[in-house]
Amino acid sequence: MSCFVSVAQEDGGKQLRVRRKNPRIKTRLSISPIVGLYFANKNHTSSPKPKMAFNISLKEEIRLNSKNTDFLMIGIEYMYHGVSFNSYYFYSDSLQLYTKNRMRYKYHLNIQELNFPILLKHSFQKETNALISSYIFAGYSYRRLLSCNLKVDEDGNIIEQKPERLVFKNPGLSKVNNSFLLAGVGFQKNTLLRHNAIYGELQFRYSLSPFYFSEPFTASSLYINGHFVFVTIGLKF
């Protein structure tokens, strides 16, 4: 009987040690409501306002040291955001007069893009020992504009509604590519035996280039810069 108990205890201990093995690579899946901070050309626009925005992220977290405090994160993200603003609208047979009373047309942009972040993360606690750990992270994100829908209306009456090609003022590789610099803080609740976690983050993304579009009916130099605040909840597994 005592031999059976001893074997069972040894087997249980072996299973526990196996469960406590810490994988070098973990997956992070998250969703983020976003607050957009848009700055448009004040000469040709007014009252820029953010629209509903969110981000879905899938990243791989690679452990860099045995202390479980430093990590490299790389991944892919889908980002949806938008902005509305007042500007000019010029009909094909009208003079392009830039007077304040003509800046009464409402423009709406809904934008989709892919981001490719590369981040370094530092945890202030050893994540394999602490139930709650806090961390900071910072890095770079390459971005690619996928599509945009444009709507223009006057007093609620739609004048234009069409797909629109946005491009960056300072392109990277192509006109639809540019970058973010980003930094943030996070907290996570760790499951010690499985090395999983639930986490929350606050992040700021700084755009390195404004985007713009051009049509025969628009004012010139419709440059819009967008920086973003992310509030993230996610799962590491």
Secondary structure, 3 states (H helix, E strand, C coil): CHHHHHHHHHHHHHHHHHHCCCCCEEEEEEEEEEEEEEEECCCCEEEEEECCCEEEEEEEEEECCCCCCEEEEEEEEEEEEEEEEEECCCCCCCCCCCCHHHCCEEEEEEEEEEEEEEEEEEECCCCCCCCEEEEEEEEEEEEEEEEEEEEEEECCEEEEEEECCCEECCCCCCCCEEEEEEEEEEEEEEECCCCEEEEEEEEEEEECCCEECCCCCCCCCCCEEEEEEEEEEEEEC
